[in-house]
Amino acid sequence: MMLDRSLGNTMVRIWRQVQESHCYKYLNRVDMYTTLLTSLTKSGSIVHALGHEFQPPPPRRELPSARLLRKAFLLSESEHIEDYRAQIMSTFGKILKFDSTKKICKKLSGAGRGSAEWCTNVGNELSQVLTSVLTCEESREKLRPMAQGLQDRYSKAGEAPPPPPQVMYVDRGCCRVLGVSSIEQLFSEWSESGMVIRLDAFHWMCRFDAAVRTDHHPKYPLFKSALSAVLFAYNKDDMSLLVKLTRAGSSTYANLTDEQIIAKFISREDLKHFVRRVTVGAHETVTRVQNALEVLKGRAGKDGMGIALFKDDGSVDQVWANQQKHLKCLQDPPGMDMYTVTKHVTRNGISLPYYRTVRGSNSLEGFHRFLPSMIPGPRCAAVPFQVYLLAGIARWNSDRESDAVKGQKGRKHRTFQSPLIHRLNKRCELFGQVEEVNFRAPMPVGDELLGLEYLFSQSSSFNVDGHYTEAREVLQDGTTMMR
Ligand SMILES: [Zn+2]
């Protein structure tokens, strides 16, 4: 029950559930026993006449404490830590996303408390996580070993190393103000091989919030959708197909124009999944943003009381002037397909592809939202923190890989024990089959460090094997690991 931590489940909560079932089962048994005895000892029965004395039911056995269960769980997870590391370090991608979060760091308690400020993550187009490191600051100097490790992972990956990534989405550091952007400097080998840096559109749009009076203003959602609409245009063929199948739903739609069908009968969700979008080019975006801002500066941007959305025209002009330089960083790289088809859906007798975009760092944001629940409870000492983190990421990656397998069949077995599957796949060749078709054997691990290993290595000499031997001793001893 602790393995899947998507609900932020803690051992105390699980212990309570087990305790409840345990008590219920016990009382049921007592009920059954006493029912039986009551029927035997009815007045007039032989047993009653003999006056036999019956034994009371044995007392309920106590469960091991939540603390002990947590210790047993962590010890068993720590036995697999090398497998989890290998799985994470065997993850690659063509379209990477680079972002940091602070949320998880404040959970670190004990000796490590306050030493971590940032958790920096790199994800791929399947929303898997290639690396996750904790640092005391989000500087280029502190992130350099992580970036180097990742680039080495690609170049040293066995006999047929994967090609370098093609794009990296970031929330800052995209522009080449002084020749080379800061992210390009971090990932210089990849940049030299042609990887381009792109700014995530959502982060760019959020920068306009500085000019907005309050995000509770009734025109704020309109403003956000207007910004999104000026950056992207819908694919005409996809839109025609969606209109065609909507028309097929009712003969009363025959008199309506395509525009009316789109406005009245096509939901935002359908647009999101069935119609691909393309960027319109930096030049055209300038005009489109300017037009949208002019409209919103006027009556269209005022609420019922006449209060304007923007603080004043000067502040929105200022933000726009600052953000214009990023328009090139927002464009899709030329010739790159920004969508994958995850399945086909049939509606009104017409089949249409269901798309998922690989653009932007939204998928990594999803991981960031999930991250805090990987570490159960409000606080956690360093050793269990690291075990929970690596186990959580390995499972997250495995789930994303299963989701992405063509035909949505996923993995045959829901298990994350890579060496076991790897071994069985080899042995099952005896029967002319493999145990798990959708399985990629992990690569041998390099010198990369993950999670807290990375943080510790920046302030002391660090050895991975020694660290985990010591960690297991700490877990076994159990005195210093609890919060
Ligand atoms: Zn930029």
Residues whose N, C-alpha, C, O or C-beta is under 5 A from the ligand:
A	BS01	ZN	C174 C175 L199 K325 H326 C329
